[in-house]
């Protein structure tokens, strides 16, 4: 990329094409470099002395970066496992079926089901030598 005596980078459309190419092809870019690029982009956009054509290209680069970030976030969300049960029932039908199952099992509510499960667990014997309540 073109560098002058000062730390001003990415001043030409060719420089921007290289940055866009890196974004599009997902070159591995260190986080520090990403921050520098975004910082410079915002400086170029706010500099009244910069050419409008350059500013337009810088803005397009910023949009490309943002688009890549959105794609990465979408992929991250899609990779998360989802636990969805498709019943093809309306909510009323589903609630009715749950009520039917509760009746069949003799359960009045989910809390009662948990209570019944806990009461059926065998109790552990007391350790040897432990005092008893008898």
N, C-alpha and C positions, 0 to 999 in steps of 0.2 A: 504494500500500500504506500501511497505517496506520503512522505513525511517532510515537513519543512523544519527550520531551525527550532520552531516552537513545537509543542506537543499536539499540534493540530493534525488529526488523521482523517481519512475518509472524505477528502475534499473534492474528489472527482467522481464522475459517473462510473468510471472504470472501477474505482475502489468500491463503490456501492454494488456493482455487479458481482464483484468477488464476495462481498458480504452476503448478498442474496443467494449466491451459489452455495455458500457454506450453510446457509439456513435451509435452503431447499433440499440439499443432499444430506442434511443432518450430520455435518462434520462434528466430531467431538470438540467442543469449545469449552475451555475452563470457565467456571462461574465468574472469576475475576475479569476475564476478557469480555464476557457478556455484559457485565455491569459497565465496563469502559465504553463499549459500543453504544449502549442505551444512553449513557451520559453524554457521549459525543453527539448522538442523534438529536437529543433535546437541545443541546447548545446550537447546533446548526439550524434547527427549526426556529429558534428564538433570535438568531443573529440577523438584524435588518440588512446587513451588508452582503449576505450570501445571495447567490443567484436563485431566482424563483424556480428554475428548472432543477437545480440541485436540491432545493427544498422539497419539491414534488417527489423526486426520486428517494430522498431520505424518508419522507412520509410513507411512501410505498414500502420501503424496507421495514419501517416500524410496523406497518400493517402485516407484512409477511411474518415478522417475528411473533406478533400477537396471534396470528392464525396458527402458527406452529405450536405455540403454547396451548391454544384451545384444543388442537388435535391431540397433543400429548395428554391433556387433562381428560379428554373424552376416552382415550385408550385406557388410561388409568382407571377410570370409572367402570368401563366395560370389563376390565380384568377382575374386578372385585366379584367374589362369588355372591350370587343372589339366591335367596331361598324363597321362591314364589310357587305357590300351589295354584294350579289352574283347575277350577272345578266346573266351569261352564254353568254355574248356578248364579242366580240373582242373590242378593243379600238376604231377601226373605226366604228363599229356598234353602240357603245355607244355614240360616238361623233355625229353620224348621227341622232340618236334618240333625243339627246339633242337639236340639230338644229331644228328638226321637232317640238318639243314642244315649242321652242322659237318662231317659226313662227306661230304656232297655237295660242299662247298667245299674239302675237304681241310684243315680247321682242327682242331687238337687241343684248343685252348682259346681263350678270348677274348684272353689275353695273346699267344698265337701269332698270332692274327688281326691284332693291332696291330703286331706285329713284321713280319709279312708286308707290311702296308700301308706301313710305314716303309721297308722295303727296296726297295719298288717306286717310291718317289719319285725322280724324276731329281735328280741332284746338280747344284748350281749351278756354273757355270764360275767359276774363280778370276778375280778382277779383273785387269785388264791391269797388268803390272809386278809382280804378286805372286810371291814365290818359290814354286817347285814342289818337290814331294818326289821327283821323278824322279832 
